[in-house]
Amino acid sequence: MTASVATPPHQRGDEMLIELAILGVLAERTEVYPSHLVGELRRRLPCVAGEEVRPVLERLWQEKRVARLWHRYLLPGRVPAVRKKWLEMIDRRREDLEALESNENGYVEGRAALLGWDGWHVGNVDA
């Protein structure tokens, strides 16, 4: 006997609300940490539990409907602007980054990572 596991209609509706809310927040903000996103979603959708957000956010990322840079999420169309912002920040801090004892190549590696970032990968590694 095989059991069928179907998503209940109300759950799909909750996921759709969460998805729309996530995309709405990202439309308003250039980039956002997941914890800030959950906080904003709690304000917008108080009936949604925080643990319901992560799977929807991850699905949107896998579907390439949202991009990710380390621990920040953003809309795919904002990848070039966010890359530019972070490259400028790294360039401003070049001397500090080159002086790090723990990683003397921090500046070069940071720039290379950002230049290799497409919103979903940094080189061959998931972003």
Buried (B, 14 or more C-beta within 10 A) or exposed (E): EEEEEEEEEEEEEBBEBBBEBBBEBBEEBEBBEBEBBBBBBBEBBEEBEEEBBEEBBEBBBEEEBBBBBEEBBBBBEBBEEBBEBBBEEBEEBBEEBEEEEEEEEBBBEBBEBBEBBEBBEBEEEEB
